[in-house]
Amino acid sequence: MYTVTGELSHDNANAVVAAGLSAIAAGQSAFDLSALTKIDSSAVAVMIAWQRQAIQKGVQLQFSGYSASLLSLLALYGLNEQFQLHTPERH
């Protein structure tokens, strides 16, 4: 599992894209977003870039640990159906 940490914003989006693409190239398909401390709309663009790369490789990405803010952004752009968002079961 690849864990995305810290901030994901316009300031570091290119670096985050590159790190995620490297993870995909190394065989990662599960992305944990729970360690993100801050996001902006750049997070959506980053996820789209990762998804495109994964599709080209024939891989389905799964995202977990996403925030309500990210879900709201995806819904705003009409993209929530485009991503495998894994919601863990609650006991």
PDB file of N, CA, C and O in Angstrom:
ATOM      1  N   MET A   1       0.849  -1.177   0.000  1.00  0.00           N
ATOM      2  CA  MET A   1       0.000   0.000   0.000  1.00  0.00           C
ATOM      3  C   MET A   1       0.895   1.241   0.000  1.00  0.00           C
ATOM      4  O   MET A   1       1.883   1.318   0.731  1.00  0.00           O
ATOM      5  N   TYR A   2       0.531   2.188  -0.822  1.00  0.00           N
ATOM      6  CA  TYR A   2       1.261   3.451  -0.894  1.00  0.00           C
ATOM      7  C   TYR A   2       0.513   4.473  -0.047  1.00  0.00           C
ATOM      8  O   TYR A   2      -0.676   4.709  -0.262  1.00  0.00           O
ATOM      9  N   THR A   3       1.202   5.078   0.912  1.00  0.00           N
ATOM     10  CA  THR A   3       0.597   6.067   1.795  1.00  0.00           C
ATOM     11  C   THR A   3       1.030   7.463   1.381  1.00  0.00           C
ATOM     12  O   THR A   3       2.222   7.760   1.292  1.00  0.00           O
ATOM     13  N   VAL A   4       0.053   8.305   1.133  1.00  0.00           N
ATOM     14  CA  VAL A   4       0.302   9.696   0.765  1.00  0.00           C
ATOM     15  C   VAL A   4       0.250  10.506   2.061  1.00  0.00           C
ATOM     16  O   VAL A   4      -0.727  10.426   2.805  1.00  0.00           O
ATOM     17  N   THR A   5       1.302  11.286   2.329  1.00  0.00           N
ATOM     18  CA  THR A   5       1.389  11.983   3.608  1.00  0.00           C
ATOM     19  C   THR A   5       1.502  13.493   3.434  1.00  0.00           C
ATOM     20  O   THR A   5       1.870  13.991   2.370  1.00  0.00           O
ATOM     21  N   GLY A   6       1.179  14.200   4.500  1.00  0.00           N
ATOM     22  CA  GLY A   6       1.374  15.645   4.531  1.00  0.00           C
ATOM     23  C   GLY A   6       0.305  16.407   3.779  1.00  0.00           C
ATOM     24  O   GLY A   6      -0.880  16.077   3.819  1.00  0.00           O
ATOM     25  N   GLU A   7       0.760  17.426   3.101  1.00  0.00           N
ATOM     26  CA  GLU A   7      -0.123  18.332   2.373  1.00  0.00           C
ATOM     27  C   GLU A   7      -0.141  17.969   0.889  1.00  0.00           C
ATOM     28  O   GLU A   7       0.880  17.583   0.321  1.00  0.00           O
ATOM     29  N   LEU A   8      -1.311  18.098   0.275  1.00  0.00           N
ATOM     30  CA  LEU A   8      -1.423  17.921  -1.170  1.00  0.00           C
ATOM     31  C   LEU A   8      -2.123  19.162  -1.699  1.00  0.00           C
ATOM     32  O   LEU A   8      -3.344  19.293  -1.622  1.00  0.00           O
ATOM     33  N   SER A   9      -1.321  20.063  -2.234  1.00  0.00           N
ATOM     34  CA  SER A   9      -1.859  21.333  -2.716  1.00  0.00           C
ATOM     35  C   SER A   9      -1.165  21.724  -4.013  1.00  0.00           C
ATOM     36  O   SER A   9      -0.297  21.011  -4.516  1.00  0.00           O
ATOM     37  N   HIS A  10      -1.560  22.847  -4.529  1.00  0.00           N
ATOM     38  CA  HIS A  10      -0.968  23.367  -5.760  1.00  0.00           C
ATOM     39  C   HIS A  10       0.557  23.461  -5.645  1.00  0.00           C
ATOM     40  O   HIS A  10       1.272  23.242  -6.623  1.00  0.00           O
ATOM     41  N   ASP A  11       1.044  23.785  -4.458  1.00  0.00           N
ATOM     42  CA  ASP A  11       2.481  23.975  -4.249  1.00  0.00           C
ATOM     43  C   ASP A  11       3.310  22.711  -4.461  1.00  0.00           C
ATOM     44  O   ASP A  11       4.457  22.793  -4.899  1.00  0.00           O
ATOM     45  N   ASN A  12       2.745  21.548  -4.156  1.00  0.00           N
ATOM     46  CA  ASN A  12       3.531  20.316  -4.268  1.00  0.00           C
ATOM     47  C   ASN A  12       2.869  19.244  -5.133  1.00  0.00           C
ATOM     48  O   ASN A  12       3.290  18.088  -5.108  1.00  0.00           O
ATOM     49  N   ALA A  13       1.850  19.610  -5.889  1.00  0.00           N
ATOM     50  CA  ALA A  13       1.100  18.623  -6.676  1.00  0.00           C
ATOM     51  C   ALA A  13       1.985  17.851  -7.653  1.00  0.00           C
ATOM     52  O   ALA A  13       1.829  16.638  -7.788  1.00  0.00           O
ATOM     53  N   ASN A  14       2.903  18.522  -8.331  1.00  0.00           N
ATOM     54  CA  ASN A  14       3.763  17.823  -9.291  1.00  0.00           C
ATOM     55  C   ASN A  14       4.620  16.766  -8.613  1.00  0.00           C
ATOM     56  O   ASN A  14       4.790  15.669  -9.145  1.00  0.00           O
ATOM     57  N   ALA A  15       5.159  17.084  -7.450  1.00  0.00           N
ATOM     58  CA  ALA A  15       5.979  16.116  -6.717  1.00  0.00           C
ATOM     59  C   ALA A  15       5.137  14.934  -6.238  1.00  0.00           C
ATOM     60  O   ALA A  15       5.590  13.790  -6.274  1.00  0.00           O
ATOM     61  N   VAL A  16       3.914  15.212  -5.792  1.00  0.00           N
ATOM     62  CA  VAL A  16       3.027  14.148  -5.324  1.00  0.00           C
ATOM     63  C   VAL A  16       2.610  13.260  -6.494  1.00  0.00           C
ATOM     64  O   VAL A  16       2.546  12.039  -6.351  1.00  0.00           O
ATOM     65  N   VAL A  17       2.326  13.861  -7.648  1.00  0.00           N
ATOM     66  CA  VAL A  17       2.009  13.069  -8.847  1.00  0.00           C
ATOM     67  C   VAL A  17       3.173  12.144  -9.166  1.00  0.00           C
ATOM     68  O   VAL A  17       2.978  10.946  -9.372  1.00  0.00           O
ATOM     69  N   ALA A  18       4.378  12.691  -9.208  1.00  0.00           N
ATOM     70  CA  ALA A  18       5.563  11.900  -9.564  1.00  0.00           C
ATOM     71  C   ALA A  18       5.774  10.745  -8.587  1.00  0.00           C
ATOM     72  O   ALA A  18       6.079   9.629  -9.007  1.00  0.00           O
ATOM     73  N   ALA A  19       5.615  11.001  -7.302  1.00  0.00           N
ATOM     74  CA  ALA A  19       5.794   9.944  -6.303  1.00  0.00           C
ATOM     75  C   ALA A  19       4.750   8.845  -6.486  1.00  0.00           C
ATOM     76  O   ALA A  19       5.069   7.659  -6.397  1.00  0.00           O
ATOM     77  N   GLY A  20       3.508   9.239  -6.741  1.00  0.00           N
ATOM     78  CA  GLY A  20       2.452   8.253  -6.963  1.00  0.00           C
ATOM     79  C   GLY A  20       2.662   7.451  -8.236  1.00  0.00           C
ATOM     80  O   GLY A  20       2.410   6.247  -8.259  1.00  0.00           O
ATOM     81  N   LEU A  21       3.122   8.108  -9.298  1.00  0.00           N
ATOM     82  CA  LEU A  21       3.404   7.397 -10.552  1.00  0.00           C
ATOM     83  C   LEU A  21       4.529   6.390 -10.354  1.00  0.00           C
ATOM     84  O   LEU A  21       4.497   5.300 -10.926  1.00  0.00           O
ATOM     85  N   SER A  22       5.521   6.750  -9.548  1.00  0.00           N
ATOM     86  CA  SER A  22       6.601   5.808  -9.228  1.00  0.00           C
ATOM     87  C   SER A  22       6.059   4.615  -8.456  1.00  0.00           C
ATOM     88  O   SER A  22       6.469   3.478  -8.691  1.00  0.00           O
ATOM     89  N   ALA A  23       5.139   4.873  -7.537  1.00  0.00           N
ATOM     90  CA  ALA A  23       4.529   3.786  -6.775  1.00  0.00           C
ATOM     91  C   ALA A  23       3.744   2.853  -7.694  1.00  0.00           C
ATOM     92  O   ALA A  23       3.811   1.633  -7.544  1.00  0.00           O
ATOM     93  N   ILE A  24       3.007   3.418  -8.636  1.00  0.00           N
ATOM     94  CA  ILE A  24       2.250   2.603  -9.594  1.00  0.00           C
ATOM     95  C   ILE A  24       3.209   1.781 -10.446  1.00  0.00           C
ATOM     96  O   ILE A  24       2.973   0.595 -10.678  1.00  0.00           O
ATOM     97  N   ALA A  25       4.280   2.398 -10.911  1.00  0.00           N
ATOM     98  CA  ALA A  25       5.279   1.687 -11.720  1.00  0.00           C
ATOM     99  C   ALA A  25       5.915   0.545 -10.933  1.00  0.00           C
ATOM    100  O   ALA A  25       6.328  -0.460 -11.512  1.00  0.00           O
ATOM    101  N   ALA A  26       5.993   0.702  -9.600  1.00  0.00           N
ATOM    102  CA  ALA A  26       6.573  -0.334  -8.743  1.00  0.00           C
ATOM    103  C   ALA A  26       5.552  -1.404  -8.361  1.00  0.00           C
ATOM    104  O   ALA A  26       5.875  -2.332  -7.619  1.00  0.00           O
ATOM    105  N   GLY A  27       4.315  -1.279  -8.866  1.00  0.00           N
ATOM    106  CA  GLY A  27       3.311  -2.308  -8.628  1.00  0.00           C
ATOM    107  C   GLY A  27       2.269  -1.986  -7.573  1.00  0.00           C
ATOM    108  O   GLY A  27       1.419  -2.823  -7.271  1.00  0.00           O
ATOM    109  N   GLN A  28       2.319  -0.797  -7.013  1.00  0.00           N
ATOM    110  CA  GLN A  28       1.316  -0.424  -6.008  1.00  0.00           C
ATOM    111  C   GLN A  28      -0.012  -0.094  -6.683  1.00  0.00           C
ATOM    112  O   GLN A  28      -0.044   0.545  -7.735  1.00  0.00           O
ATOM    113  N   SER A  29      -1.098  -0.533  -6.072  1.00  0.00           N
ATOM    114  CA  SER A  29      -2.423  -0.188  -6.596  1.00  0.00           C
ATOM    115  C   SER A  29      -3.363   0.303  -5.501  1.00  0.00           C
ATOM    116  O   SER A  29      -4.444   0.814  -5.796  1.00  0.00           O
ATOM    117  N   ALA A  30      -2.964   0.154  -4.248  1.00  0.00           N
ATOM    118  CA  ALA A  30      -3.764   0.629  -3.122  1.00  0.00           C
ATOM    119  C   ALA A  30      -3.118   1.889  -2.563  1.00  0.00           C
ATOM    120  O   ALA A  30      -1.951   1.882  -2.172  1.00  0.00           O
ATOM    121  N   PHE A  31      -3.885   2.963  -2.529  1.00  0.00           N
ATOM    122  CA  PHE A  31      -3.390   4.257  -2.068  1.00  0.00           C
ATOM    123  C   PHE A  31      -4.132   4.655  -0.794  1.00  0.00           C
ATOM    124  O   PHE A  31      -5.357   4.778  -0.791  1.00  0.00           O
ATOM    125  N   ASP A  32      -3.383   4.855   0.279  1.00  0.00           N
ATOM    126  CA  ASP A  32      -3.943   5.277   1.560  1.00  0.00           C
ATOM    127  C   ASP A  32      -3.777   6.788   1.693  1.00  0.00           C
ATOM    128  O   ASP A  32      -2.656   7.296   1.704  1.00  0.00           O
ATOM    129  N   LEU A  33      -4.880   7.489   1.791  1.00  0.00           N
ATOM    130  CA  LEU A  33      -4.868   8.950   1.858  1.00  0.00           C
ATOM    131  C   LEU A  33      -5.092   9.471   3.274  1.00  0.00           C
ATOM    132  O   LEU A  33      -5.253  10.676   3.469  1.00  0.00           O
ATOM    133  N   SER A  34      -5.106   8.584   4.262  1.00  0.00           N
ATOM    134  CA  SER A  34      -5.453   8.984   5.630  1.00  0.00           C
ATOM    135  C   SER A  34      -4.416   9.886   6.289  1.00  0.00           C
ATOM    136  O   SER A  34      -4.742  10.576   7.255  1.00  0.00           O
ATOM    137  N   ALA A  35      -3.187   9.905   5.803  1.00  0.00           N
ATOM    138  CA  ALA A  35      -2.139  10.731   6.410  1.00  0.00           C
ATOM    139  C   ALA A  35      -2.041  12.122   5.783  1.00  0.00           C
ATOM    140  O   ALA A  35      -1.153  12.900   6.135  1.00  0.00           O
ATOM    141  N   LEU A  36      -2.944  12.436   4.861  1.00  0.00           N
ATOM    142  CA  LEU A  36      -2.957  13.788   4.296  1.00  0.00           C
ATOM    143  C   LEU A  36      -3.480  14.767   5.344  1.00  0.00           C
ATOM    144  O   LEU A  36      -4.518  14.535   5.965  1.00  0.00           O
ATOM    145  N   THR A  37      -2.755  15.851   5.528  1.00  0.00           N
ATOM    146  CA  THR A  37      -3.149  16.835   6.534  1.00  0.00           C
ATOM    147  C   THR A  37      -3.919  18.005   5.940  1.00  0.00           C
ATOM    148  O   THR A  37      -4.667  18.684   6.644  1.00  0.00           O
ATOM    149  N   LYS A  38      -3.738  18.242   4.644  1.00  0.00           N
ATOM    150  CA  LYS A  38      -4.413  19.352   3.977  1.00  0.00           C
ATOM    151  C   LYS A  38      -4.495  19.040   2.491  1.00  0.00           C
ATOM    152  O   LYS A  38      -3.544  18.528   1.900  1.00  0.00           O
ATOM    153  N   ILE A  39      -5.645  19.353   1.890  1.00  0.00           N
ATOM    154  CA  ILE A  39      -5.788  19.188   0.441  1.00  0.00           C
ATOM    155  C   ILE A  39      -6.465  20.417  -0.140  1.00  0.00           C
ATOM    156  O   ILE A  39      -7.138  21.172   0.562  1.00  0.00           O
ATOM    157  N   ASP A  40      -6.272  20.597  -1.433  1.00  0.00           N
ATOM    158  CA  ASP A  40      -7.071  21.557  -2.184  1.00  0.00           C
ATOM    159  C   ASP A  40      -7.500  20.858  -3.468  1.00  0.00           C
ATOM    160  O   ASP A  40      -7.326  19.646  -3.596  1.00  0.00           O
ATOM    161  N   SER A  41      -8.046  21.588  -4.400  1.00  0.00           N
ATOM    162  CA  SER A  41      -8.567  20.971  -5.624  1.00  0.00           C
ATOM    163  C   SER A  41      -7.481  20.275  -6.440  1.00  0.00           C
ATOM    164  O   SER A  41      -7.794  19.473  -7.320  1.00  0.00           O
ATOM    165  N   SER A  42      -6.230  20.563  -6.168  1.00  0.00           N
ATOM    166  CA  SER A  42      -5.131  19.874  -6.854  1.00  0.00           C
ATOM    167  C   SER A  42      -5.155  18.376  -6.576  1.00  0.00           C
ATOM    168  O   SER A  42      -4.667  17.586  -7.384  1.00  0.00           O
ATOM    169  N   ALA A  43      -5.716  17.985  -5.443  1.00  0.00           N
ATOM    170  CA  ALA A  43      -5.797  16.563  -5.107  1.00  0.00           C
ATOM    171  C   ALA A  43      -6.568  15.793  -6.175  1.00  0.00           C
ATOM    172  O   ALA A  43      -6.220  14.660  -6.506  1.00  0.00           O
ATOM    173  N   VAL A  44      -7.604  16.406  -6.704  1.00  0.00           N
ATOM    174  CA  VAL A  44      -8.399  15.756  -7.753  1.00  0.00           C
ATOM    175  C   VAL A  44      -7.549  15.569  -9.007  1.00  0.00           C
ATOM    176  O   VAL A  44      -7.568  14.497  -9.613  1.00  0.00           O
ATOM    177  N   ALA A  45      -6.815  16.589  -9.397  1.00  0.00           N
ATOM    178  CA  ALA A  45      -5.945  16.487 -10.576  1.00  0.00           C
ATOM    179  C   ALA A  45      -4.880  15.418 -10.379  1.00  0.00           C
ATOM    180  O   ALA A  45      -4.554  14.687 -11.314  1.00  0.00           O
ATOM    181  N   VAL A  46      -4.339  15.322  -9.179  1.00  0.00           N
ATOM    182  CA  VAL A  46      -3.332  14.306  -8.872  1.00  0.00           C
ATOM    183  C   VAL A  46      -3.936  12.914  -9.016  1.00  0.00           C
ATOM    184  O   VAL A  46      -3.329  12.035  -9.627  1.00  0.00           O
ATOM    185  N   MET A  47      -5.117  12.711  -8.464  1.00  0.00           N
ATOM    186  CA  MET A  47      -5.769  11.406  -8.564  1.00  0.00           C
ATOM    187  C   MET A  47      -6.079  11.043 -10.012  1.00  0.00           C
ATOM    188  O   MET A  47      -5.965   9.878 -10.394  1.00  0.00           O
ATOM    189  N   ILE A  48      -6.467  12.022 -10.818  1.00  0.00           N
ATOM    190  CA  ILE A  48      -6.735  11.769 -12.238  1.00  0.00           C
ATOM    191  C   ILE A  48      -5.456  11.328 -12.939  1.00  0.00           C
ATOM    192  O   ILE A  48      -5.485  10.392 -13.738  1.00  0.00           O
ATOM    193  N   ALA A  49      -4.343  11.983 -12.656  1.00  0.00           N
ATOM    194  CA  ALA A  49      -3.063  11.604 -13.269  1.00  0.00           C
ATOM    195  C   ALA A  49      -2.679  10.181 -12.880  1.00  0.00           C
ATOM    196  O   ALA A  49      -2.233   9.403 -13.723  1.00  0.00           O
ATOM    197  N   TRP A  50      -2.851   9.844 -11.613  1.00  0.00           N
ATOM    198  CA  TRP A  50      -2.543   8.482 -11.173  1.00  0.00           C
ATOM    199  C   TRP A  50      -3.460   7.479 -11.865  1.00  0.00           C
ATOM    200  O   TRP A  50      -3.013   6.424 -12.316  1.00  0.00           O
ATOM    201  N   GLN A  51      -4.744   7.814 -11.944  1.00  0.00           N
ATOM    202  CA  GLN A  51      -5.716   6.900 -12.558  1.00  0.00           C
ATOM    203  C   GLN A  51      -5.389   6.665 -14.030  1.00  0.00           C
ATOM    204  O   GLN A  51      -5.476   5.533 -14.506  1.00  0.00           O
ATOM    205  N   ARG A  52      -5.021   7.700 -14.746  1.00  0.00           N
ATOM    206  CA  ARG A  52      -4.658   7.547 -16.163  1.00  0.00           C
ATOM    207  C   ARG A  52      -3.490   6.580 -16.322  1.00  0.00           C
ATOM    208  O   ARG A  52      -3.518   5.691 -17.172  1.00  0.00           O
ATOM    209  N   GLN A  53      -2.470   6.764 -15.498  1.00  0.00           N
ATOM    210  CA  GLN A  53      -1.299   5.883 -15.564  1.00  0.00           C
ATOM    211  C   GLN A  53      -1.691   4.442 -15.251  1.00  0.00           C
ATOM    212  O   GLN A  53      -1.254   3.511 -15.928  1.00  0.00           O
ATOM    213  N   ALA A  54      -2.508   4.267 -14.231  1.00  0.00           N
ATOM    214  CA  ALA A  54      -2.935   2.925 -13.847  1.00  0.00           C
ATOM    215  C   ALA A  54      -3.722   2.259 -14.973  1.00  0.00           C
ATOM    216  O   ALA A  54      -3.517   1.079 -15.258  1.00  0.00           O
ATOM    217  N   ILE A  55      -4.613   2.998 -15.607  1.00  0.00           N
ATOM    218  CA  ILE A  55      -5.406   2.453 -16.712  1.00  0.00           C
ATOM    219  C   ILE A  55      -4.493   2.016 -17.846  1.00  0.00           C
ATOM    220  O   ILE A  55      -4.700   0.957 -18.439  1.00  0.00           O
ATOM    221  N   GLN A  56      -3.486   2.823 -18.153  1.00  0.00           N
ATOM    222  CA  GLN A  56      -2.534   2.459 -19.208  1.00  0.00           C
ATOM    223  C   GLN A  56      -1.796   1.167 -18.873  1.00  0.00           C
ATOM    224  O   GLN A  56      -1.416   0.418 -19.772  1.00  0.00           O
ATOM    225  N   LYS A  57      -1.595   0.905 -17.592  1.00  0.00           N
ATOM    226  CA  LYS A  57      -0.911  -0.308 -17.156  1.00  0.00           C
ATOM    227  C   LYS A  57      -1.880  -1.462 -16.898  1.00  0.00           C
ATOM    228  O   LYS A  57      -1.459  -2.565 -16.548  1.00  0.00           O
ATOM    229  N   GLY A  58      -3.179  -1.205 -17.071  1.00  0.00           N
ATOM    230  CA  GLY A  58      -4.173  -2.250 -16.839  1.00  0.00           C
ATOM    231  C   GLY A  58      -4.406  -2.536 -15.370  1.00  0.00           C
ATOM    232  O   GLY A  58      -4.763  -3.655 -15.000  1.00  0.00           O
ATOM    233  N   VAL A  59      -4.206  -1.530 -14.528  1.00  0.00           N
ATOM    234  CA  VAL A  59      -4.331  -1.678 -13.081  1.00  0.00           C
ATOM    235  C   VAL A  59      -5.504  -0.837 -12.587  1.00  0.00           C
ATOM    236  O   VAL A  59      -5.738   0.264 -13.084  1.00  0.00           O
ATOM    237  N   GLN A  60      -6.238  -1.359 -11.611  1.00  0.00           N
ATOM    238  CA  GLN A  60      -7.325  -0.611 -10.976  1.00  0.00           C
ATOM    239  C   GLN A  60      -6.832  -0.106  -9.628  1.00  0.00           C
ATOM    240  O   GLN A  60      -6.514  -0.901  -8.745  1.00  0.00           O
ATOM    241  N   LEU A  61      -6.767   1.199  -9.468  1.00  0.00           N
ATOM    242  CA  LEU A  61      -6.348   1.774  -8.192  1.00  0.00           C
ATOM    243  C   LEU A  61      -7.491   1.720  -7.195  1.00  0.00           C
ATOM    244  O   LEU A  61      -8.661   1.835  -7.560  1.00  0.00           O
ATOM    245  N   GLN A  62      -7.133   1.543  -5.927  1.00  0.00           N
ATOM    246  CA  GLN A  62      -8.098   1.613  -4.837  1.00  0.00           C
ATOM    247  C   GLN A  62      -7.605   2.656  -3.850  1.00  0.00           C
ATOM    248  O   GLN A  62      -6.436   2.662  -3.466  1.00  0.00           O
ATOM    249  N   PHE A  63      -8.503   3.533  -3.445  1.00  0.00           N
ATOM    250  CA  PHE A  63      -8.168   4.603  -2.513  1.00  0.00           C
ATOM    251  C   PHE A  63      -8.884   4.364  -1.195  1.00  0.00           C
ATOM    252  O   PHE A  63     -10.066   4.021  -1.173  1.00  0.00           O
ATOM    253  N   SER A  64      -8.164   4.547  -0.101  1.00  0.00           N
ATOM    254  CA  SER A  64      -8.762   4.450   1.228  1.00  0.00           C
ATOM    255  C   SER A  64      -8.278   5.625   2.068  1.00  0.00           C
ATOM    256  O   SER A  64      -7.320   6.309   1.708  1.00  0.00           O
ATOM    257  N   GLY A  65      -8.950   5.847   3.185  1.00  0.00           N
ATOM    258  CA  GLY A  65      -8.539   6.891   4.104  1.00  0.00           C
ATOM    259  C   GLY A  65      -8.783   8.300   3.614  1.00  0.00           C
ATOM    260  O   GLY A  65      -8.158   9.244   4.097  1.00  0.00           O
ATOM    261  N   TYR A  66      -9.675   8.452   2.671  1.00  0.00           N
ATOM    262  CA  TYR A  66      -9.952   9.772   2.105  1.00  0.00           C
ATOM    263  C   TYR A  66     -10.857  10.565   3.047  1.00  0.00           C
ATOM    264  O   TYR A  66     -11.643   9.997   3.804  1.00  0.00           O
ATOM    265  N   SER A  67     -10.728  11.863   2.982  1.00  0.00           N
ATOM    266  CA  SER A  67     -11.490  12.754   3.860  1.00  0.00           C
ATOM    267  C   SER A  67     -12.832  13.137   3.235  1.00  0.00           C
ATOM    268  O   SER A  67     -13.067  12.945   2.042  1.00  0.00           O
ATOM    269  N   ALA A  68     -13.688  13.677   4.073  1.00  0.00           N
ATOM    270  CA  ALA A  68     -14.964  14.204   3.586  1.00  0.00           C
ATOM    271  C   ALA A  68     -14.722  15.348   2.605  1.00  0.00           C
ATOM    272  O   ALA A  68     -15.489  15.535   1.661  1.00  0.00           O
ATOM    273  N   SER A  69     -13.657  16.108   2.831  1.00  0.00           N
ATOM    274  CA  SER A  69     -13.325  17.212   1.920  1.00  0.00           C
ATOM    275  C   SER A  69     -13.012  16.694   0.522  1.00  0.00           C
ATOM    276  O   SER A  69     -13.447  17.274  -0.474  1.00  0.00           O
ATOM    277  N   LEU A  70     -12.260  15.608   0.450  1.00  0.00           N
ATOM    278  CA  LEU A  70     -11.922  15.041  -0.852  1.00  0.00           C
ATOM    279  C   LEU A  70     -13.169  14.486  -1.530  1.00  0.00           C
ATOM    280  O   LEU A  70     -13.363  14.680  -2.730  1.00  0.00           O
ATOM    281  N   LEU A  71     -14.007  13.803  -0.774  1.00  0.00           N
ATOM    282  CA  LEU A  71     -15.267  13.302  -1.344  1.00  0.00           C
ATOM    283  C   LEU A  71     -16.105  14.445  -1.893  1.00  0.00           C
ATOM    284  O   LEU A  71     -16.712  14.328  -2.958  1.00  0.00           O
ATOM    285  N   SER A  72     -16.134  15.540  -1.168  1.00  0.00           N
ATOM    286  CA  SER A  72     -16.889  16.709  -1.603  1.00  0.00           C
ATOM    287  C   SER A  72     -16.327  17.277  -2.905  1.00  0.00           C
ATOM    288  O   SER A  72     -17.085  17.641  -3.804  1.00  0.00           O
ATOM    289  N   LEU A  73     -15.001  17.352  -3.005  1.00  0.00           N
ATOM    290  CA  LEU A  73     -14.381  17.840  -4.243  1.00  0.00           C
ATOM    291  C   LEU A  73     -14.685  16.917  -5.417  1.00  0.00           C
ATOM    292  O   LEU A  73     -15.015  17.381  -6.508  1.00  0.00           O
ATOM    293  N   LEU A  74     -14.575  15.606  -5.191  1.00  0.00           N
ATOM    294  CA  LEU A  74     -14.868  14.654  -6.265  1.00  0.00           C
ATOM    295  C   LEU A  74     -16.321  14.783  -6.719  1.00  0.00           C
ATOM    296  O   LEU A  74     -16.610  14.737  -7.915  1.00  0.00           O
ATOM    297  N   ALA A  75     -17.227  14.944  -5.766  1.00  0.00           N
ATOM    298  CA  ALA A  75     -18.643  15.111  -6.107  1.00  0.00           C
ATOM    299  C   ALA A  75     -18.867  16.416  -6.868  1.00  0.00           C
ATOM    300  O   ALA A  75     -19.643  16.455  -7.824  1.00  0.00           O
ATOM    301  N   LEU A  76     -18.194  17.473  -6.447  1.00  0.00           N
ATOM    302  CA  LEU A  76     -18.322  18.766  -7.108  1.00  0.00           C
ATOM    303  C   LEU A  76     -17.963  18.670  -8.585  1.00  0.00           C
ATOM    304  O   LEU A  76     -18.615  19.275  -9.437  1.00  0.00           O
ATOM    305  N   TYR A  77     -16.912  17.899  -8.876  1.00  0.00           N
ATOM    306  CA  TYR A  77     -16.463  17.735 -10.261  1.00  0.00           C
ATOM    307  C   TYR A  77     -17.145  16.563 -10.967  1.00  0.00           C
ATOM    308  O   TYR A  77     -16.841  16.279 -12.125  1.00  0.00           O
ATOM    309  N   GLY A  78     -18.063  15.883 -10.277  1.00  0.00           N
ATOM    310  CA  GLY A  78     -18.781  14.759 -10.870  1.00  0.00           C
ATOM    311  C   GLY A  78     -17.898  13.551 -11.112  1.00  0.00           C
ATOM    312  O   GLY A  78     -18.104  12.809 -12.072  1.00  0.00           O
ATOM    313  N   LEU A  79     -16.911  13.349 -10.242  1.00  0.00           N
ATOM    314  CA  LEU A  79     -15.924  12.290 -10.469  1.00  0.00           C
ATOM    315  C   LEU A  79     -15.963  11.160  -9.446  1.00  0.00           C
ATOM    316  O   LEU A  79     -15.134  10.253  -9.519  1.00  0.00           O
ATOM    317  N   ASN A  80     -16.894  11.182  -8.497  1.00  0.00           N
ATOM    318  CA  ASN A  80     -16.852  10.146  -7.473  1.00  0.00           C
ATOM    319  C   ASN A  80     -17.037   8.741  -8.030  1.00  0.00           C
ATOM    320  O   ASN A  80     -16.592   7.780  -7.403  1.00  0.00           O
ATOM    321  N   GLU A  81     -17.666   8.592  -9.166  1.00  0.00           N
ATOM    322  CA  GLU A  81     -17.834   7.267  -9.766  1.00  0.00           C
ATOM    323  C   GLU A  81     -16.585   6.814 -10.528  1.00  0.00           C
ATOM    324  O   GLU A  81     -16.488   5.647 -10.907  1.00  0.00           O
ATOM    325  N   GLN A  82     -15.650   7.702 -10.752  1.00  0.00           N
ATOM    326  CA  GLN A  82     -14.452   7.380 -11.535  1.00  0.00           C
ATOM    327  C   GLN A  82     -13.370   6.683 -10.716  1.00  0.00           C
ATOM    328  O   GLN A  82     -12.412   6.150 -11.278  1.00  0.00           O
ATOM    329  N   PHE A  83     -13.516   6.684  -9.394  1.00  0.00           N
ATOM    330  CA  PHE A  83     -12.464   6.158  -8.535  1.00  0.00           C
ATOM    331  C   PHE A  83     -12.989   5.048  -7.645  1.00  0.00           C
ATOM    332  O   PHE A  83     -14.132   5.090  -7.189  1.00  0.00           O
ATOM    333  N   GLN A  84     -12.128   4.033  -7.398  1.00  0.00           N
ATOM    334  CA  GLN A  84     -12.435   2.968  -6.451  1.00  0.00           C
ATOM    335  C   GLN A  84     -12.158   3.512  -5.061  1.00  0.00           C
ATOM    336  O   GLN A  84     -11.005   3.570  -4.634  1.00  0.00           O
ATOM    337  N   LEU A  85     -13.194   3.907  -4.360  1.00  0.00           N
ATOM    338  CA  LEU A  85     -13.035   4.436  -3.013  1.00  0.00           C
ATOM    339  C   LEU A  85     -13.445   3.358  -2.033  1.00  0.00           C
ATOM    340  O   LEU A  85     -14.620   3.000  -1.947  1.00  0.00           O
ATOM    341  N   HIS A  86     -12.485   2.843  -1.300  1.00  0.00           N
ATOM    342  CA  HIS A  86     -12.721   1.744  -0.367  1.00  0.00           C
ATOM    343  C   HIS A  86     -13.082   2.312   0.996  1.00  0.00           C
ATOM    344  O   HIS A  86     -12.310   3.056   1.601  1.00  0.00           O
ATOM    345  N   THR A  87     -14.267   1.948   1.469  1.00  0.00           N
ATOM    346  CA  THR A  87     -14.701   2.358   2.800  1.00  0.00           C
ATOM    347  C   THR A  87     -14.598   1.153   3.719  1.00  0.00           C
ATOM    348  O   THR A  87     -15.294   0.159   3.515  1.00  0.00           O
ATOM    349  N   PRO A  88     -13.735   1.228   4.732  1.00  0.00           N
ATOM    350  CA  PRO A  88     -13.600   0.081   5.633  1.00  0.00           C
ATOM    351  C   PRO A  88     -14.886  -0.155   6.419  1.00  0.00           C
ATOM    352  O   PRO A  88     -15.628   0.778   6.727  1.00  0.00           O
ATOM    353  N   GLU A  89     -15.129  -1.418   6.734  1.00  0.00           N
ATOM    354  CA  GLU A  89     -16.302  -1.759   7.535  1.00  0.00           C
ATOM    355  C   GLU A  89     -16.107  -1.248   8.949  1.00  0.00           C
ATOM    356  O   GLU A  89     -15.001  -1.269   9.489  1.00  0.00           O
ATOM    357  N   ARG A  90     -17.194  -0.790   9.537  1.00  0.00           N
ATOM    358  CA  ARG A  90     -17.144  -0.335  10.933  1.00  0.00           C
ATOM    359  C   ARG A  90     -17.852  -1.375  11.790  1.00  0.00           C
ATOM    360  O   ARG A  90     -18.910  -1.888  11.425  1.00  0.00           O
ATOM    361  N   HIS A  91     -17.257  -1.674  12.923  1.00  0.00           N
ATOM    362  CA  HIS A  91     -17.837  -2.681  13.829  1.00  0.00           C
ATOM    363  C   HIS A  91     -18.396  -2.029  15.053  1.00  0.00           C
ATOM    364  O   HIS A  91     -18.924  -2.713  15.929  1.00  0.00           O
TER     365      HIS A  91
END
